[in-house]
Amino acid sequence: MRELERGANRNFLVTSQDQRYVYRIYTDHDFYVRNPEAYRYELDLLAYLKEYKLAVPEPAKRLDGERLSVMGASANQSADPSDPPRYGALFHFFEGEEHVTWHPEVNEPIVISFGSAVAEIHRRADQFQVPYCRHHFDLQYLLDGPLQTLESILKERRSEDLSFFKDYADHMRSQISGLGKGKDTYGLIHADLHVGNILYNPDDGYCILDFDQCAFGWRAYDVATFKYNIMETVPDHLTDEIWRCFLEGYNRVRSLTQAELDCLPIFANAWTLWDIGETLVLATLWGGHRPDLIEGELSQDEYLDEAVETLRGMV
């Protein structure tokens, strides 16, 4: 067993005979919505989507039929009773790479199919019902949570930057509120649809990873996350073609309204703000540095300089 690249959770590659799995240990932190109901919702959702042959990770069942494992005092009488329980889940391993469907050239049928799959996940999720709840990736979670993190760091040292973040968050709030929360625009979403969570291989196709942030939110948020992350990570001469193919596939299943399309830049900036808050939280947890998101050995102040410059450049 070996640990994979560290992210919001800890993931380990597990080999059993000729089968490979990924075992995830969920990170417990107030920045995220973390509780047994949330974990079970995610795992049952993935199993439900897999029934429709959608490209998502397949959670494995334990011998007792459960998908969620509990570690700590509640599961082990020999454990320290003061230790809080920790939760984990086992997933079938998917062998794939990032970016290969659009670099060095765009695989048009695959990207169209991927766009359709994202819309199909949105559509199928409307029929998913379980006896426990999932949180909402609404304005409070999307904007207020990151702002609270930023305020705790910036209020004494960088008040002018904090004012900028607050003012722009108010602008985003007013724009997004105009979409409303009708069933056609608001429902279960992936909530972290960047290219690092999309793997592909020629034999098995693609797989959309990391549903641990899935929540009820605006469908356009997923679309914006994909579009603007592509713009950041793929050569400029390919981005228009990728977006055209993705949009064609998505609209085959669920047509985006003009109001949703108009809001994509706002959602992209909201995602950037949320990502800044997440990075600062995990950097604090990991002793001031988050190697999977912060290149080099940036200090917290140096990272904030780059984050402020990035967001100002998007406004």
N, C-alpha and C positions, 0 to 999 in steps of 0.2 A: 504494500500500500504506500502510495506517495502523494504528497499534497500538490494540488494544481495551483496555478496562479491565484493569488489571494484577491478576493473581492469583498463585497458586502457580507458574504458568508464564507465559511471555510469548506473547500471541496477536496475530496481525496479520490484518486483512481484506485479501484479495487479490482483485482483479478481473481476469479474463481474458476478453476479448470480452464475451459476455453472461452469463458464469458468475461466481459469487462463491464464494470459499473462505476458510477460516480456516487460517492456517499457525501451528502451535504450536512454540515452542522450549522444550524441557523445562528446568526449573530443577534444577540439580544441587546437592543439599544433604543432609547426613547425616540430617536429620530425616525425610526421605522415603526410600523404597526406589527408587533411581534406577539403572538399568543397562539395557543394550540388550535383555536378555531380558525385563525387565519391560515395556519399551516395546512390544516385538513382541507380547507376550502381550495387552496392552490392545488394540492395533490389530487383531490377528487375532480377538479376542473380539468386537469391534464388528462386524467383517465377518461373523462367524458369526451374531450376533444379527440383523443386517440381513437375512440370508437368510430369517429367519422373520418379516420385516416388522415387527420390533419398533422402537419409537420411540427410536432411538439415533443418534448422529452416524455418518455414513458416511465412513470413511477412503478417501482417493484413492490409487491406485497410481501409482508413478513409471513412466517409460518402460521401466525394467529389471524391472518387476514387483514391486519392493519397496515397502513402505508406509513404512518408516523411512528417514530421511535422516541421514547422518553428516557433520558439519562439523568442520573443524579439521585437525590434523596427519595423522590417519589417512586423511582424504579429500582433502587438498590438500597436495601436496608443497612448495608455496611457503609454507605456514603455518609459524609458529614451532613447532618440534618439542616445546617445553616446554609448549605450550598443550594442555590435555586436549580430547579430542573433545567436540563438542556434538551433540545429537540433536534432530530435528524431524520433524513429520508434517503432512500436508495433509488437511483435512477439507472436505467439501461444506458450504456455509453453510446454516444453517436460519434463516429469517426468523420471529421470534416475539417475544412479550413475556412477562414474568413476571406472575403473579398474576391474569391475566384470566379464568381458569376458576373463580375463587372470589371475585372482588371486582369490582363491588359486590354481585353475587349469585352463588350457587353454581350452576355448570353441572353438574347432577347426573349425567347420562349420561357426561360427559367425565371427571369425577373417579372414577366407578366404573370406567370403562375404564382410567384411569391406574393405579388400584390393581391391576387385573388384569394390566396390563403389567409392573409391578414384580414381582409374583409369577411371571409368566411368564419374566422374565429370570432370576430365581432358579432356576426349574425347568429352563429350557433350559441354563443354565450347568453343570448337573450332567453334561450329556453332552458338554461342550466339552473336547477333548483336543488338546494341542499338545506338541511335544518340549521346551519350556522352561517354567520355573516362574514362579509369582507368589507374593508374600509372604503372610503371615498377619496379619490385623488382630486378633490375639489379645490376651491380657491384657498381654503384654510390650510390644507395639507400641502398644496403645490407652492403657495407663496408665503403664508404666515410662518410655517415651520422653518424654512431656510432663513427668513428674515430674523427670527428669534436667535438662530445660531449665529448669524452675522452680527447681530446687535451685541451679543455677549462677548464677541471678539473685537468689534470695531468701536464701541461706544466711547472708550477712553483714549484710543490711539488714532482713530481715523474717522472722526465724526462726519467729515464732508463726504466720504465714500458711503457711509451709512445713509446719509440723507439722499444720495443719488439712488441707492438701491430702493429705499422706501418710496421715493417719488415715482420711480419707474414701475415698481410693483403696483402702485395705485393706478397707473395708466393701463397696465396689463389687466388688472382686475375689472376695470370698466369695459375694456374691449371684449374680454372673454364672457363677462356676464351677459352681453348682448346675444350670445348664442342660445341661452336658456339651457334647460335640462330635459328637453323632450326626448321621447324614446328613440327618435330617429338620429339624434346626435349624441346622446349620453347613455353609456352602458358600460359593461365590463371591458377593460382594455389591458394590454400588456404592460404599458406604462414605462417601459425602458427599451424601446425598439431601436437600439443603435446597432451598427454593423458588427460589433464584437459579440453580439448575441445571436448572430445568424451564421450558421456553418453550412457548408455544401461539399458534397463529393459526387462524382459522376454516377456512381452505382446506386446510391440511396437518396439522392436529391439533397434538399436542404432541411435544416431543423432550426426552429426558433427556440432559443434557450432562455433560462432565467425568468420564470414567471413569478418569482418571489415578490415582485412589486405590483403584481396585477391588482387591479382595484376598479371601482366604478368611477368613470371619468368621461371626458369628452373624447369621442373616437378620433377627432382631428388631431388630438395630442399625439397619438401613436403615429399618424401619418407625418406630422411635422417632425417628430423625433427622427424618423427614418430619412426624410428628405434632407434635413439640414445636417445630419451626421454624415450623410453621403457627400454633401458639399464640402465638409471639413476633411474628409479622409480619402476621397477619390480624385484623380486628376480632373481638372476643369473641363477638358474636352469630352469627358464621358458623362458628366452629371446630368446634362439635359436629356440624353438618351435613356439613362437609368430612370429618371423621374417620369419620362413619357411612358416607358414600359410598365413601371409600377402603377402609375395612375390608370393606365388602360386596364390592367388586371383588377385593380381594386374596384373600379367603376363597373366592371362586369357583374359584380356581386352586390355592391352597395354604392350608389352614386353619391359622391360628395357634393354638397350644396355650394353655391357661390359664397355664402356667408362663412362656411367652414374653410374654404380655400383662402378667403381674405384673412382669416384668423391664423393661418399657418405660421407667418413670421412671429406673431405674438406668442403662440405656443412654443416656438423654438426658443425664444428668449426666456420664457418661463422655465423651460427644461434646463437651460443654461444656469439660471438662478438656482433651481433645485439641485443641480449637479454640483454647484459651488458649495452649497450647504452640506451636501452629503460628503464631499471630499474633505471639508474642514472637520466634520465629525469623525470620519475614519482616520484622518491624519492625527487627530487628538488621541483616539483610541490606540493608535499604533506608535505613539511616542513622537508625534510631530511630523510624520512622513507617511504618505500613502504611495508606495512605489508603482502600483498599477495605474494610477491616474496622473501622478505628478512626475514629470520627466526630470532625471538628474536628482540632485539633492537640494531642491528648493526649500528654503525656510518658509514658515507660514506667511510672513510678510511678503516674501518674494512671490509666493503663489497668489496672494491677494492682489498684488500689483498686476499680475497677468490676468487674473479673473476680472478685475475692474476694467482693464483695457479691453478685454474681449467683449464684455457686455456693453461698454460705451460704444464700441465699434459696430455693434449690432443695432443700436438704437437709431 
